[in-house]
Amino acid sequence: MKPMARLVYVDCRTCGVSGDMLLGALVDLGADVEGLRRVAEKVCESTPWCDSLELHVSEELRGSLRGVRVEVRCVNTAEEARGSELLEAVRRSAEEVGLKGRAFRVAVEAVETMLKAESRVHGRPPGEVHLHELSSADTVFDIVGVSWCLDRLGLLRDSRIVSSPVAVGGGVVEFSHGRLPTPAPATLEILRMGGIPVLGGPVEAELSTPTGVALLVSMVDAWSPVHPDMKVLGVGYGAGSMEIPGVPNLLRISVGEPLEERLMREPICILETDLDDVDGETLGYVMDRLLEEGARDVKAVPTTSKKGRPGVLLRTLVYAEDADRIVRLIMDETGTLGVRVLRCTRYVLEREVVPVEVEVGGARARVRVKVSRDREGRIVQVKPEYEDLKTLSKRTGIPLRRLRRIVLEEASRVVGGLEEG
């Protein structure tokens, strides 16, 4: 498995996302401003209704924090354009600036996402929908410019792009269609289509635009409310156009190297409850039921309860999606009044079960062998299934420890590089 070269985290938890803020953060990370000016020229030439398009780049403060502001000033000869015209302008502009492969797809998929959302909102085919604010040439530039910057910075090659949930703001704002609640209908539809996690607020203003969220849908590989583990190599801040009291209007993009990890991590829940009035037979039955219902592990730890009474700490390991169901089962079967839920992460090896054919006692038999590997594919542990060994030992009369050695020797020929765990 080829290791990823870089991780990219787009953080829009407080001030949302827009095309110009993405551009500002990418310029702050090192995207060539003069090259971006040439992109602006090509966009204007490739957009029939663009009379002029000027790019202004500056460092500005937002709430005493610096960021890069990318402002596009354009003159449009038409107030609106059809969806098919916007798509053609983006395609032509992307070709003119040399976008290929994933960079070209990011640009085209972003505008296609916007048109699908507008189609859903207005009930017309994507190519025929009439655009108002989104038809301006600066929309074409934002889409093509962000794709160009990502490509030139190398962030679309051997990288994983992760985004935070998106802040959308709140309140009511004026659009071409009248007064509407934030987020705008097209923005909300793109968020729905892309499965993007949304955060309301933190201010009453439009924080995320259709162009910004459409670009996220086309460029992002995963969503996470937590900054990924990485060695940070660069940070870029893109300044929004508004000054927001108490909230620095900045979008942040972090770029770094993933920390070397040979083990996988997965979220898990630990369920715990203290029992002092459950008999041994009932406890054994409950533990069996929990395993049957999907618990990953169950333990009963002897404890001393209130007033010196002997008790048991019942500890169960489950996946998060099973937690509510398993908690209810514990309550129903034990009568406990409360179950603690501890959400955490565990490191795990990748596991697979390999059937191994062995010849013992003059007969052939199949034994399941659990093989565990790290993320690089290196075999860390191998273990024959106990129940298969027990059954085979009873059938052949061969001691279990001898059978284990025979199975491991055969498994080493089937899988290779095994060591007994």
Secondary structure, 3 states (H helix, E strand, C coil): CCCCCEEEEEECCCCCCCHHHHHHHHHHCCCCHHHHHHHHHHHHHHCCCEEEEEEEEEEEEECCEEEEEEEEEEEECCCCEEHHHHHHHHHHHHHHCCCCHHHHHHHHHHHHHHHHHHHHHHCCCCCCCEECHHHCHHHHHHHHHHHHHHHHCCCCCCEEEEECCEEEECCEEEECCEEEECCCHHHHHHHHHHCCCEEEECCCCECCCHHHHHHHHHHCCEECCCCCCEEEEEEEEEECCCCECCECCEEEEEEEEECCCCCEEEEEEEEEEEECCCCHHHHHHHHHHHHHCCCCEEEEEEEECHHHCEEEEEEEEECHHHHHHHHHHHHHHHCCCCCEEEEEEEEECEEEEEEEEEEECCEEEEEEEEEEECCCCCEEEEEECHHHHHHHHHHHCCCHHHHHHHHHHHHHHHCCCCCEC
